[in-house]
Amino acid sequence: MAFCPNCGKEIDEGDQFCKGCGSKINSEGDLDIVNNTEINTESVSSDNKLIIIPLILGIIGVVVGLAEGLSCPMLFGWINIMTEMVIAVVGGCFGLYLYHFKKEYLIAGIQFIITGILMVLLIGNMAFIGCIIFILAGILSIFLTKKYTVDNKRLLILPIFTVILMFIVALLFIGLGEYNQSQLSNEVSISNLNNDIAYSYGYYDGYLKGDVYFDTSLDYVSMEVEFLDENGKVLDTTYALMDSSVEAGKTYQFEALYMKEEKPYTAQISMKNSALDDEGPFYVQNVTLS
């Protein structure tokens, strides 16, 4: 009984190639000096001219993923957008490297699929096209080449690293975002605040309005106003301002309407430059109502 010295699978007498890993076996039952990756690559390249398709799709996926991130509205959160672009470029390039240079078609397929999934997890449907392209590249990488084994298991670290990289990049951008948020609060000022909330026909009805000045440009901003009772309980929440493009050096008027049975005593004004709940406000101001 003989075994392949490369993968340990049992081989029959007279076998020229191992049925497990595809390594060439010489007459003495040992591995031939010819690398099995080269043998598999040669057979794949000569028998299947379509293997260039995943390579082309991988390149397109990188370009589309980058373009989707650049065109994604800031309401998805700039941290998610920037992380998506990094994953699209780095993850896609890893896939191309595995496919074209290392000829590890199975790992390349896994890499492409993981990259597409991570992009959608970060910015949702805004990365839909790029995700589909990468997943298609991954599926074709495996089935067009008919390579269902891994020659260099150490290269599996690249798909794993791509997932880890997403968290590392996100954490870096979160730290940078917190610093930018603290700086951004100094670029905003609210003035001319006035309110008129009176009791009439069983309801407290009125408004809180004023002016907000921005000393910097923002791609997205929303102002939320919470009306609170004397114990700090939120009675009502409304949006007083929402704009997709704020110009530097410009003053905007805002107005928050209130109509409830309970009397509000204070209001809290908060502004965000993202529609995501996990990204906090960059500006908060409490107002005592008259």
PANU-726332 format. One record per residue (C-alpha): residue in one letter; x, y, z; residue number from 1. Coordinates in steps of 0.05 Angstrom, whole numbers, plus 5000, padded with zeros to 4 digits. Layout:
# PANU-726332
<rec A <X Y Z> NUM>
...
//
This chain:
# PANU-726332
<rec M <5000 5000 5000> 1>
<rec A <5029 5068 4980> 2>
<rec F <5010 5138 5001> 3>
<rec C <5019 5206 4970> 4>
<rec P <5077 5241 5006> 5>
<rec N <5043 5308 4994> 6>
<rec C <4973 5298 5022> 7>
<rec G <4975 5227 5051> 8>
<rec K <4920 5198 5007> 9>
<rec E <4926 5125 4987> 10>
<rec I <4950 5115 4915> 11>
<rec D <4947 5053 4871> 12>
<rec E <5006 5023 4837> 13>
<rec G <5017 5055 4769> 14>
<rec D <4982 5120 4786> 15>
<rec Q <5015 5179 4753> 16>
<rec F <4977 5232 4793> 17>
<rec C <4950 5233 4864> 18>
<rec K <4874 5230 4865> 19>
<rec G <4872 5275 4926> 20>
<rec C <4917 5334 4911> 21>
<rec G <4935 5323 4838> 22>
<rec S <5010 5319 4850> 23>
<rec K <5050 5281 4798> 24>
<rec I <5079 5215 4822> 25>
<rec N <5142 5186 4792> 26>
<rec S <5156 5112 4782> 27>
<rec E <5184 5106 4852> 28>
<rec G <5120 5132 4883> 29>
<rec D <5150 5198 4903> 30>
<rec L <5130 5269 4885> 31>
<rec D <5159 5292 4819> 32>
<rec I <5197 5357 4821> 33>
<rec V <5143 5387 4777> 34>
<rec N <5098 5429 4821> 35>
<rec N <5026 5406 4821> 36>
<rec T <5002 5479 4817> 37>
<rec E <5039 5486 4752> 38>
<rec I <5009 5422 4725> 39>
<rec N <4938 5442 4744> 40>
<rec T <4948 5512 4717> 41>
<rec E <4972 5485 4650> 42>
<rec S <4913 5439 4643> 43>
<rec V <4864 5492 4663> 44>
<rec S <4893 5544 4616> 45>
<rec S <4896 5498 4556> 46>
<rec D <4828 5466 4565> 47>
<rec N <4786 5525 4586> 48>
<rec K <4792 5592 4552> 49>
<rec L <4736 5621 4594> 50>
<rec I <4778 5626 4658> 51>
<rec I <4794 5698 4640> 52>
<rec I <4722 5718 4656> 53>
<rec P <4730 5717 4733> 54>
<rec L <4793 5759 4725> 55>
<rec I <4756 5811 4684> 56>
<rec L <4697 5810 4733> 57>
<rec G <4744 5819 4791> 58>
<rec I <4775 5881 4760> 59>
<rec I <4706 5909 4744> 60>
<rec G <4684 5894 4816> 61>
<rec V <4740 5935 4845> 62>
<rec V <4723 5995 4800> 63>
<rec V <4648 5989 4813> 64>
<rec G <4657 5980 4888> 65>
<rec L <4700 6043 4891> 66>
<rec A <4651 6082 4848> 67>
<rec E <4592 6059 4891> 68>
<rec G <4626 6083 4954> 69>
<rec L <4643 6151 4923> 70>
<rec S <4571 6161 4900> 71>
<rec C <4539 6136 4964> 72>
<rec P <4500 6190 5002> 73>
<rec M <4532 6212 5067> 74>
<rec L <4469 6193 5105> 75>
<rec F <4496 6121 5104> 76>
<rec G <4553 6145 5148> 77>
<rec W <4622 6165 5123> 78>
<rec I <4654 6111 5165> 79>
<rec N <4615 6056 5130> 80>
<rec I <4627 6088 5062> 81>
<rec M <4702 6095 5071> 82>
<rec T <4708 6024 5099> 83>
<rec E <4668 5997 5040> 84>
<rec M <4716 6029 4990> 85>
<rec V <4777 6001 5026> 86>
<rec I <4746 5931 5027> 87>
<rec A <4726 5935 4953> 88>
<rec V <4797 5954 4932> 89>
<rec V <4838 5911 4980> 90>
<rec G <4791 5851 4980> 91>
<rec G <4784 5853 4904> 92>
<rec C <4859 5859 4894> 93>
<rec F <4871 5800 4940> 94>
<rec G <4823 5760 4897> 95>
<rec L <4859 5780 4833> 96>
<rec Y <4926 5762 4864> 97>
<rec L <4902 5693 4885> 98>
<rec Y <4869 5680 4818> 99>
<rec H <4920 5706 4769> 100>
<rec F <4987 5699 4805> 101>
<rec K <4978 5643 4854> 102>
<rec K <4928 5602 4813> 103>
<rec E <4890 5586 4877> 104>
<rec Y <4822 5588 4843> 105>
<rec L <4782 5561 4902> 106>
<rec I <4811 5611 4951> 107>
<rec A <4803 5667 4900> 108>
<rec G <4730 5649 4893> 109>
<rec I <4720 5651 4968> 110>
<rec Q <4757 5718 4970> 111>
<rec F <4713 5749 4917> 112>
<rec I <4648 5725 4950> 113>
<rec I <4669 5750 5019> 114>
<rec T <4688 5818 4990> 115>
<rec G <4620 5826 4958> 116>
<rec I <4583 5806 5021> 117>
<rec L <4623 5854 5065> 118>
<rec M <4608 5912 5018> 119>
<rec V <4533 5901 5024> 120>
<rec L <4539 5895 5100> 121>
<rec L <4572 5963 5102> 122>
<rec I <4528 6006 5056> 123>
<rec G <4470 5961 5038> 124>
<rec N <4437 5965 4970> 125>
<rec M <4485 6021 4949> 126>
<rec A <4536 5966 4938> 127>
<rec F <4488 5917 4905> 128>
<rec I <4519 5918 4835> 129>
<rec G <4590 5911 4861> 130>
<rec C <4568 5854 4907> 131>
<rec I <4535 5816 4850> 132>
<rec I <4597 5824 4806> 133>
<rec F <4643 5798 4860> 134>
<rec I <4598 5739 4878> 135>
<rec L <4592 5721 4804> 136>
<rec A <4668 5726 4798> 137>
<rec G <4675 5680 4858> 138>
<rec I <4627 5627 4833> 139>
<rec L <4659 5626 4763> 140>
<rec S <4729 5624 4793> 141>
<rec I <4711 5557 4823> 142>
<rec F <4667 5524 4771> 143>
<rec L <4700 5547 4707> 144>
<rec T <4768 5523 4731> 145>
<rec K <4739 5461 4765> 146>
<rec K <4790 5470 4821> 147>
<rec Y <4757 5447 4886> 148>
<rec T <4821 5437 4925> 149>
<rec V <4871 5483 4958> 150>
<rec D <4945 5476 4942> 151>
<rec N <4973 5527 4991> 152>
<rec K <4929 5528 5053> 153>
<rec R <4968 5586 5082> 154>
<rec L <4936 5632 5030> 155>
<rec L <4869 5621 5065> 156>
<rec I <4893 5676 5112> 157>
<rec L <4875 5728 5059> 158>
<rec P <4799 5719 5062> 159>
<rec I <4803 5716 5138> 160>
<rec F <4846 5778 5139> 161>
<rec T <4796 5814 5095> 162>
<rec V <4742 5805 5148> 163>
<rec I <4790 5827 5203> 164>
<rec L <4812 5886 5160> 165>
<rec M <4740 5911 5157> 166>
<rec F <4737 5917 5233> 167>
<rec I <4806 5948 5237> 168>
<rec V <4791 6001 5185> 169>
<rec A <4723 6015 5216> 170>
<rec L <4754 6025 5285> 171>
<rec L <4807 6072 5255> 172>
<rec F <4753 6113 5221> 173>
<rec I <4711 6114 5285> 174>
<rec G <4769 6143 5323> 175>
<rec L <4781 6194 5269> 176>
<rec G <4706 6208 5266> 177>
<rec E <4703 6223 5341> 178>
<rec Y <4759 6273 5333> 179>
<rec N <4724 6305 5273> 180>
<rec Q <4658 6307 5311> 181>
<rec S <4690 6345 5368> 182>
<rec Q <4721 6394 5319> 183>
<rec L <4656 6401 5280> 184>
<rec S <4617 6424 5341> 185>
<rec N <4660 6486 5341> 186>
<rec E <4640 6501 5270> 187>
<rec V <4566 6509 5286> 188>
<rec S <4529 6564 5325> 189>
<rec I <4455 6574 5340> 190>
<rec S <4425 6644 5350> 191>
<rec N <4359 6681 5353> 192>
<rec L <4325 6625 5391> 193>
<rec N <4252 6639 5410> 194>
<rec N <4193 6597 5428> 195>
<rec D <4118 6606 5436> 196>
<rec I <4081 6547 5465> 197>
<rec A <4012 6562 5495> 198>
<rec Y <3955 6521 5523> 199>
<rec S <3893 6522 5480> 200>
<rec Y <3833 6475 5472> 201>
<rec G <3865 6420 5515> 202>
<rec Y <3933 6421 5480> 203>
<rec Y <3999 6457 5487> 204>
<rec D <4012 6483 5417> 205>
<rec G <4070 6524 5390> 206>
<rec Y <4141 6524 5364> 207>
<rec L <4215 6531 5377> 208>
<rec K <4254 6565 5322> 209>
<rec G <4319 6601 5308> 210>
<rec D <4379 6607 5263> 211>
<rec V <4438 6560 5255> 212>
<rec Y <4504 6582 5224> 213>
<rec F <4553 6533 5193> 214>
<rec D <4626 6553 5187> 215>
<rec T <4641 6490 5146> 216>
<rec S <4609 6451 5089> 217>
<rec L <4571 6387 5103> 218>
<rec D <4543 6336 5054> 219>
<rec Y <4486 6319 5101> 220>
<rec V <4458 6348 5165> 221>
<rec S <4395 6335 5206> 222>
<rec M <4371 6374 5267> 223>
<rec E <4328 6336 5317> 224>
<rec V <4290 6372 5372> 225>
<rec E <4264 6334 5433> 226>
<rec F <4213 6367 5478> 227>
<rec L <4217 6345 5551> 228>
<rec D <4174 6352 5613> 229>
<rec E <4199 6378 5680> 230>
<rec N <4227 6309 5698> 231>
<rec G <4266 6302 5634> 232>
<rec K <4218 6254 5600> 233>
<rec V <4214 6260 5525> 234>
<rec L <4144 6283 5504> 235>
<rec D <4155 6292 5430> 236>
<rec T <4211 6289 5378> 237>
<rec T <4212 6326 5312> 238>
<rec Y <4261 6345 5257> 239>
<rec A <4270 6419 5250> 240>
<rec L <4322 6418 5194> 241>
<rec M <4345 6366 5144> 242>
<rec D <4390 6384 5086> 243>
<rec S <4432 6342 5039> 244>
<rec S <4482 6398 5026> 245>
<rec V <4502 6452 5075> 246>
<rec E <4546 6510 5050> 247>
<rec A <4600 6541 5092> 248>
<rec G <4587 6612 5116> 249>
<rec K <4512 6606 5108> 250>
<rec T <4456 6614 5159> 251>
<rec Y <4396 6568 5158> 252>
<rec Q <4329 6578 5193> 253>
<rec F <4297 6521 5231> 254>
<rec E <4230 6510 5265> 255>
<rec A <4206 6454 5309> 256>
<rec L <4130 6448 5320> 257>
<rec Y <4098 6421 5383> 258>
<rec M <4027 6399 5398> 259>
<rec K <4014 6353 5457> 260>
<rec E <3971 6351 5520> 261>
<rec E <4031 6354 5566> 262>
<rec K <4069 6419 5578> 263>
<rec P <4142 6420 5555> 264>
<rec Y <4193 6453 5600> 265>
<rec T <4257 6443 5562> 266>
<rec A <4280 6424 5492> 267>
<rec Q <4344 6390 5468> 268>
<rec I <4371 6408 5400> 269>
<rec S <4419 6358 5369> 270>
<rec M <4450 6355 5300> 271>
<rec K <4479 6296 5262> 272>
<rec N <4515 6289 5196> 273>
<rec S <4493 6216 5188> 274>
<rec A <4426 6181 5187> 275>
<rec L <4454 6121 5222> 276>
<rec D <4434 6111 5295> 277>
<rec D <4503 6087 5316> 278>
<rec E <4535 6153 5298> 279>
<rec G <4520 6204 5352> 280>
<rec P <4506 6279 5344> 281>
<rec F <4562 6328 5333> 282>
<rec Y <4524 6385 5366> 283>
<rec V <4478 6386 5427> 284>
<rec Q <4445 6446 5460> 285>
<rec N <4392 6448 5515> 286>
<rec V <4339 6503 5515> 287>
<rec T <4294 6525 5572> 288>
<rec L <4224 6540 5545> 289>
<rec S <4186 6602 5569> 290>
//
